[in-house]
Amino acid sequence: MSRRGNCHDNAVVESFFSSLKRERIRRRTYKTREEARQDMFDYIEIFYNPVRRQVRNGMLSPVQFERQQILKAEGV
């Protein structure tokens, strides 16, 4: 919940749910709640977190960004 008078508290969550709805939910029809839960899990854990390119990471996926940071830290 956002604090009173601070509309930016929920910006990250709102952005995530907007992406989730746009990229996944609106394109599918679920027969059961379990099917919807599994699809949300797959979206978050298999696509969004490791694969999806993020603007804040210089259009790299989180996995690519982490590799880049490790290489920088090692001085390669």
C-alpha positions in Angstrom: 0.0 0.0 0.0 1.2 3.4 -0.8 1.6 6.0 1.9 -0.9 8.8 2.0 0.1 11.5 -0.5 2.9 9.4 -2.2 1.7 7.9 -5.4 5.1 6.5 -6.3 5.3 3.8 -3.6 3.6 1.2 -5.8 5.1 2.2 -9.1 7.3 -0.9 -9.4 4.5 -3.4 -8.6 2.0 -1.5 -10.8 4.5 -1.7 -13.7 5.1 -5.5 -13.2 1.3 -6.2 -13.1 0.8 -4.1 -16.2 3.5 -6.2 -18.0 2.0 -9.4 -16.7 -1.5 -8.5 -17.9 -0.3 -7.2 -21.3 2.1 -10.1 -22.1 0.3 -13.0 -20.6 -3.1 -12.8 -19.0 -5.0 -11.0 -21.8 -3.8 -13.5 -24.4 -5.1 -16.6 -22.6 -8.2 -18.2 -21.2 -7.8 -20.4 -18.2 -10.0 -23.4 -17.5 -9.0 -23.8 -13.8 -7.5 -21.7 -11.1 -4.6 -24.1 -10.9 -3.9 -23.7 -14.6 -3.8 -19.9 -14.1 -1.5 -20.2 -11.1 0.9 -22.5 -13.0 1.0 -20.1 -15.9 1.7 -17.1 -13.7 4.5 -19.1 -12.0 6.0 -20.0 -15.4 5.8 -16.4 -16.6 7.5 -15.1 -13.5 10.1 -17.8 -12.8 10.9 -19.0 -16.4 10.5 -15.9 -18.4 10.2 -12.6 -16.5 13.0 -13.0 -14.0 15.7 -14.7 -16.1 14.9 -14.0 -19.7 12.9 -10.8 -20.2 15.0 -7.8 -21.2 14.8 -4.9 -18.7 15.2 -1.3 -19.7 17.0 -0.5 -16.4 19.6 -3.2 -17.2 20.5 -1.6 -20.5 18.1 -3.9 -22.4 19.8 -7.0 -21.0 18.0 -9.9 -19.4 18.7 -10.2 -15.6 20.9 -13.3 -16.2 23.0 -11.4 -18.9 23.2 -8.4 -16.6 24.5 -10.5 -13.7 27.1 -12.1 -15.9 28.2 -8.7 -17.1 28.6 -7.5 -13.5 30.6 -10.5 -12.5 33.0 -10.0 -15.4 33.4 -6.3 -14.5 34.1 -7.3 -10.9 36.7 -9.8 -12.0 38.3 -7.2 -14.2 37.9 -9.2 -17.5 
